Amino acid sequence: MKKLILVLTALVFLAISTPVFSAEGGKKGASSKAQEQASQRSIFNRVGDWFATVGKSKEEKKKILNERKQKKTQEKTAKKTEKMQKKAEVEAEQAREKAAEKAKEKAKKMEEKEKGQSMK
């Protein structure tokens, strides 16, 4: 009996909390308020930057932060470029496959047409 009560209690809490987990209007993802306050720099990068600059002079901090920011930007750009290149390759392969299928269909139709004419 105790197990049944525990299971029912857990189900009730789960059912009650479900609307809490969804965003406004049932949309998935972060709320509009969270999007407004979001930063492009993640907490992990900021913590790493803090450790890299702790105890340094202002000039050194600026230099280090600029170098790290530039490095992160280059990595991000390289990653985007690689992703776009892979996507283009996949699309090209799909286009080649589609063209091959159309060529096969055309050849099949021509073959059927020739068979039809030879039977007459």
N, C-alpha and C positions, 0 to 999 in steps of 0.2 A: 504494500500500500504506500509506503514511504517513497519507493522508487517512482510510482505512478504520479504522486504529488510533485516530486522533483522534476520529472519530465514535463508535466503540464505547466509548472511554473516557468521552466526554461522556455517552453514554446510561447507562453503568453508574453514574456519579456522580449523574445525575438520578434513576435508579431507587433508589439508596441513600438519597438525601436526601429523597425524597417523604414518608416518615413523620415526618421532622423538622418539616416545614412544617404538619402537621396538629396540632390541639389534642388533649387527652386524649379518648380514646374516639372519635376520628375526628370530633369536633364542630368546626364552624366557629366562628371568633371567638376572642376572648381567653380565656386560661385563667382558672380560678377565682382563682388567686393574683394574677394581674394585675388582675382585677376588684376584689379586696379593696384593693389598693394604689392604685387609680385615683382621681384627683381630678376634681371637676366643673370645675375651672378648668384650661384648657388651658395648655400651655407658652407659646403665643403671647401669651395674655393676661397671664401672669405676667411675661414679658419686657417687654411694653409697660408694665405697671405699674411695673416696676423703673426703666425709663428715665424715666417720668413723675415718679418720686419720688426719684431719685438726687440727693443733695445737699440735701434738704429737711429741715426739722425734723420731729420725731415727730408733732406736731399737724397739720402740713401734709400729711404722708404719710397719716395716718389719714383726713383730710378728702378728699384726692384719691382714695384707694383706695375709700372709701365712695361717692363720686360715680360713679366708674367702675363699681363693682359694681352700683349702682342703675341706671345707664344700660344695662349689659349685661343685667340682669334685665328691664328694660322692653322692650328689643329682642327678647329671647328670648320674652317673653310675647306681644308683637305678632306675631312670626313664628308661634308656635303657634296664635294666634287666627286668623290668615290661613289657615293650613294647614287648621284645622278647618272654617273657613267654606267653603273650596274643596271639601273632602271632602263637606260637607253639600249643596253645590250639585250635585255629581256624583251623589250618592245620590238627590237629589230628581229630577234629570233621568232617572235610570234608572227610578225609580218611575213617572214620567209616561209613559215609553216602554212600560213593562210594562203599565200601565193602558190605554194606547192599543191595544196588541196584544190584550189581553183583550177590549176593546170591539169590535175588528174581528172577533175569533173569534166573539163572541156574535152580532154582526150577521150573520155568515156562516152560523152555525147556524140562526138565525131564518129567514134567506132560504131555506136548504135545506129547512127544515121547511114553509115556506109553499109551496114548489114541490112538495113531496111531497104535501101536502094538496090542491093544485089539480089534480094529475094523477089523483087518485082519483075 
